[in-house]
Structures are given as C-alpha cells and as structure tokens.
Amino acid sequence: MSTATATPGKLWGGGKSPFNVEYGKLMMWYFLMSDAFTFGAFLISYGTVRFSTNGWPDPNEVFRSYPFAPEGAHAPLVFVSIMTFILIISSVTMVLAVHAGHNMDKKKVVVNLILTILGGLAFLGCQAWEWNHLHSEGAWWGHNPFLNHDGTAASTNFTNFFFTITGFHGFHVFSGVIINIIMLIMTLRDVFEKRGHYLMIEKAGLYWHFVDLVWVFVFTCFYLI
Amino acid sequence: MSNEAVLHAHSGVATHEVHGDHHHEHHHHETFITKYVFSQDHKMIAKQFLITGMVWAVIGGLMSVLFRLQLGYPESTFPWLEDLLGKWAKGGRITPEAYYALVTTHGTVLVFFVLTAGLSGTFANFLIPLQVGARDMASPFLNMLSYWFFFLASVVMLSSIFVETGPFSGGWTAYPPLSALGAASPGSKTGMDLWIISMALFVVSSLLGGLNYIATILNMRTKGMSMTRMPLTIWALFFTAVLGVLSFPVLFSGFILLIFDRNFGTSFYLSDIFIAGQGALPNEGGSAILYQHLFWFLGHPEVYIILLPAMGMVSEILSVNSRKPIFGYMAMVGSLFAIAILAFLVWAHHMFVTGLNPFLGSIFVLLTLLIAVPSAIKVFNWLTTLWRGNIRFTPGMMFAIGFVSLFISGGLTGIWLGNSALDIHLHDTYFVIAHFHIVMGVASMFGMFAGIYHWFPKMYGRYLNNTLGYVHFWVTMIGAYLIFWPMHYEGLAGMPRRYYDYSSWESFKQFIELNRFISTVAMIVFAVQLLFLFNFFYSIFKGRKVKTQNPWGSNTLEWTTPIRPGHGNWPGEIPEVHRWAYDYGKDGKEFIPQTTPVGADESHH
C-alpha cells in the first residue's frame, strides 16, 4: 500500500474526473450499457426461440412491399433499406449538430438538430407504415399469417418478437426525438449560449447514436438472417 | 461556510437540538417538504430508504411468522388469524392460496425491498458522498427520484396485498406459466399485474440509484482520494451498483415479454399448456426455460447485490473495531472484483434440474465453484484482521463478526449445491432454504444491522442503546442458527420447499416436532426485531448524545464532518485525503485519519 506517496495530479488520484467528463456524460454511458443489456436480452431471447423452432418465415417474402406498391410487388428489403438509410443519415446530422455545438455555432446546431428530428420522424413514419401494412396482412401479436420457408405453418413467435422488439426500438427512437426537440427548444432559447457550452447536445447525441446502433442489430436479426 | 459555522458545529450538540441545522441555511431555505419529504440531501434520502426498508422488513417478517404458524401447527386453528386475514384464514387456518401468497410476497419483499433498496439504498446513499469526500451525489435530483420510484413500487406492491384475488402466489421467481396465465391461480390475476408493475418501478429506481452511485464514486472523489485509498465499503458499493446497472435490465426485458404473454396473446414463455376446466391453450413455440434464464441472469447477480454492501461494511467495521488495518486490502478489492465478474457467469446453477444440457451444467458447476476462491480470500482476510486485534465488542462489531460466522456456515453449503449431481437430490428442498437464508438473507441482515449500529451516531447524532443491542444480537444470532440449521437435515431427508402441509406425508412426519421448534424460534426472533425497532426509534429522539466528532476513532472522512452535518456535509472546504483508510496502530498511534498529511518520518508498510 503506497499510503506514503502523495498522488496529486494523477488521473485517478481524486479531485477530478478520471475520464475528464462531467458526471452526466458518465451516467449516460452507463445508462447506455444498461440499455444495451436490455436489447441484448431481447435479441438473445429471440435467437434462442428461433433456433429451437423447426421452421421460420423467410424475411424476403414477408418484407417485400413498399408504400404505393402495385399489388403483388416483390421488392425484398427495399423499403427497410430506405428506413435504415434515413436513420443513419440522421446520425450524421446529429454528429454535425454536436460538432457545431463545440464551435458554439448556434445557427448550425439548430439546422442540424431540425434535420435530425426530421430524420427520426421519417423513420417512425416508415415504421408506422410497415406495421400498418403487416397488420393489414393479418400479422399482429399472437397472429402470424406468414408461412415457413418450407411452406408449413409458422409459430406466432415470428410476429411476437418482431412487433415487441421493433416496437421497443421504435419507442427508443420516439423518446430520442422528444429529447432532441427539447434540445432544440433549449438551443433556441439560448440556454446553452448562456451556459457557455453545448454539453447537453453531446449527451443527447450519445443516446441517438446508440439507438441507431441498436437498429443495425435489430435490422440484421429480423430482416437479413 | 464560515469558520464561525465550524465552531458552532463543534460547540455542543444541545444548540442543534433547539435550532436544528440552521447553520447551513444561508445557502437555501428548507421547508418541511424539502427537508424531510422531497429531500435532495443524500443523508435524508438514505434515512428514507432505511425507514421504508424497515417497514417492509416488518411486513415481510410478519408474513414469515404467519406461514411458520401453518408449518409448525398444521392441525391447529387460530381464531385470531381469521380476524386478521378474513377469508384468507377461514376457520382460523391459513388457506393454501394465502400460504403461497405469503411465501411469495415474503420472498419478493425481503430480497428486493429490504435487502436491495433497504440495504444498498441506505448505505450507498449515506456513505458514498461522506466517505469519498463529496458534498452530495452526482445528481441529487435523480437520487431523489430513485427513492420516490422505490416508494411508488412499495405502494403498488402493498396494494396488491389487498386486491380481491390476493397478491401473486407463484413464488418470488415468478416463473411462467403461473405468472403468465391469469387462469392458472387466483394470485396470477390482478395480484400478478400489480407485482410486475411494482417490480418495473423498482428496476427504474435501482437504475437511477446505481448510475448515481457509479458516477459519484468515479467522478467526485475528493483530492487525494485515489481508488486504492477508498474504504472497502465504497469499493463494495461500487461493484454493487455496476451489478445492478447491468443485470436489472435483463430482468426488465424478461418482464416485458411476460407482460405481452399475459395481456397480448403472445407465447414467448408458453407452449403446450393444458388448464383444468379450460382445455388446451393455443400457445405454441415458447419456452418457460427462457424466462428462467432471463430471471436468473438478474437473480444471481442480485444475491451479490445484496451481499457485497454487507461485505464492504463488515470489512470497515471489523478493521475499525479491531484497531488494526484490514488484512490484504488489495486482495479484498480483487476478490470483490472477481465476485462481481463471476456473478454474471453462474446463473444456470439455479437451473440444473430444468433439463439443461448436462455439458453446459458442468461448465456452470466449474464457474460456480470458482466463487469459493474469492469468498475464501475474504473470509481469511476478515479472520486475520481480527487475529490479535485489540477488539472492541460494540454491537456493530458483534453483528460484523456474526456476519463472518454466517457467511462461512452458509457459504460452505453453497459448495454442495453448486455441484449439479448433488443438486439433483437437494434441489427445491429445505437444504436450499437453509443455504440461502443463512448466507444471503441473515448474513446480509447482519451486515445491515452492523451498519446501522455503527453509523447511527453519524445519522442521528445519538447512540443506540448498547444493552438492547447485545440482546438483539445474541437472540438473533442464536435464533438464526436454531431456525436454519435444522432445515439442512430436513432438506437432506428430501423435504421439499413450498409445501403447505407436511404432516400428510409419511416420510416427513418425523419432522413435525422439529418444524414446531423452528416456528417457535422464528417467532421469538421476530419479537426481538421489534425490540430493535423500539431501540432505533427511541434512540433517534432520546438516545445518548454523541459528544465527540469521531466516537469510534475511525479514519474515514464521514467522521471529519460536524456531529450533525448539514446539506453539503462539510462546512468550509472539503477535506483533502493523504493516506488510505486503514492506518490503525501505525507507528504507535492508535489511528491516523485519512486527512492527516503523511509525516516525514512515517514508516512504510
């Protein structure tokens, strides 16, 4: 035990943050880890049930439509690719907003936040359309109209997991949009200008990127595999 | 804060009694509401957690007395039970439904509300800012929310006891299908809905608290308080918070799937189920085992969430009252870390007999038995800390030593249960009940009592009564062993847990007298806890006043605050730390507080 040596100036010596971040950002990181475990549990549950089930519907057959598509259109993954693209672009605009915040450039923060919010809303709109479309085909919690790869009747767990997990993710996107709207209002009211920093936007940005990252996993598990 | 305030704080407690803590009120005005109800002071929030936890301990303990009455006297009737429980004890005998509801609620309440919120909620809130040298938690507001989410969870859980169909009665683990199908039992109806809402609120509370504890410990340590100078309490509370933040979300996912199974016609956990009177259910393709995996991924870390704070406080109290440095500080930190990691890798040892792949089982046996290594390191370090110490047998110290005894007794049976082959015989018997009550339940209660007796002077500026404390300790200590030791024999004889009436089985008739003995002791031990409660509340108002700033001669920072610290903890500057927390008996000095600069001629060790 080196009790006799003084440790001023050391990173972990106390009196300062070892990661050089304020507590809110640290809490956000730990919250995201916690949330990652929530999604992880969902996706592992999904995997467990899926791989202990004999057959599973083919995503290329289930997700093959898009808005205003002609009857019987067969465009697998086109619509969800657009959704994913929108969400990833919204992450880019979020990065730009955070960057503008570093430069104390209020105008650019506002523009990029608005774009991010629009991206989030567009994604939610797409998801609403897709849910509505699947619902019109008879899919819902406890109802699965889609057949397995081999043409046999599938268990309802395909739709059960799809609606639960994409719904839980959609709820995260929705709360992210709300957070971003609050950030926008605070920016417009010069709250951050007065504080002298745009740290809150950085924390909101962490959350938004996390939600995007989760979507990559959800997308892979439900649409690709 | 001015020097005057410091002087005032030292000038005697009597003035405080009259004027309250007005010396720090030129910061902000406090009303009754902001000081006692929606308080953002970590010390007040800690007291709120503690007293709410005590209320739950009484409720949960009383429940165990009621079902022990049934187990001890299965043939007798008690008319007063009908007065108390109404239709749940028709004719003075607890009904089977009520029995299961009591067992379930007892487990849920004691595990989550008393030993999680009541233990780490209390002491993480109270000790973290005081011992790392911070004015308050990183976010006092979220800290307040954490308590109020717990309060809401409490209200919902309490209300579930009063609904017509009764509280949930499918065991504290809430396995489906009993938890997923309302038709499965009366308690699976509204009672289960309320149970799950309450637990969801509890998860939120625990998350908000845990994030705060982590951020405070990492970010808000005072100057000089490096990680390796922190008292072991703080290390233990840190790992506890990390365990909570990473394991509760998995339980939360499990609950969400359960809610869908209950209300929205899904079959995540359900497959091929036949209900008497209803016929076959349409649910197909789900897996009840999936829930068990999700539950125990929290459930196992949860036992360490309960145990680690007790371990941390016991380490501190043993060292202070042995007047010796803790033996093997870094080994203590390392074993806490090892336990925190292993906690996530052993959950399936609760599931050996569910049809788990035997190969997977053997891996979980290995990982489970590995926990014996850090646990043994801790035990040896506690014993060597006591070895040739100048021991002061304060009530807090008695409970700390009691903790070590219970941890050894209960931990050794864990080695039996961790073997999948032995577990085939012992699973779901009273052997398991005995094991986890001793090692997790009673031991952690002892850690909590040790903490309360030790830090009560800091919390309330008064001492608890020692005589009552010793009575409390000895009756609880002897009682705990008399209650749970015989259960090992019952379990080895194959007596299953959760049965309503053992007298109808020829093989268990031999235990009728023993069960009656256990029930009698349980009632005596419960009565002694009421004595403790009396001591607690009496001493808050009438106890012997604390006259010195550092009554235990302790090194840690909480004893450098005024006897009754206000919001902000230290009038004036936050103290700077120059050494670790365990310089007891060094260089001929009895103790050297952490704030004392290292002398030029001081020895290394």
Interface residues (C-beta under 8 A of the other chain):
Chain A: M1 S2 T3 A4 A6 T7 P8 K10 W12 G13 G14 G15 S17 P18 F19 V21 E22 Y23 G24 L26 M27 Y30 F31 M33 S34 D35 F37 T38 F39 G40 A41 F42 S45 T48 V49 S52 T53 W141 G142 H143 S155 T156 N157 N160 F161 T164 F168
Chain B: V132 G133 A138 S139 L142 L207 G210 L211 N212 I214 A215 T216 L218 N219 M220 R221 T222 K223 G224 M225 S226 M227 T228 R229 V245 L246 S247 F248 P249 V250 F252 S253 G254 I256 L257 F260 F264 G265 T266 S267 F268 E284 G285 G286 S287 L290 H293 L294 F297 Y329 M330 E576 V577 H578 R579 W580 D583 V598 E602 H604 H605
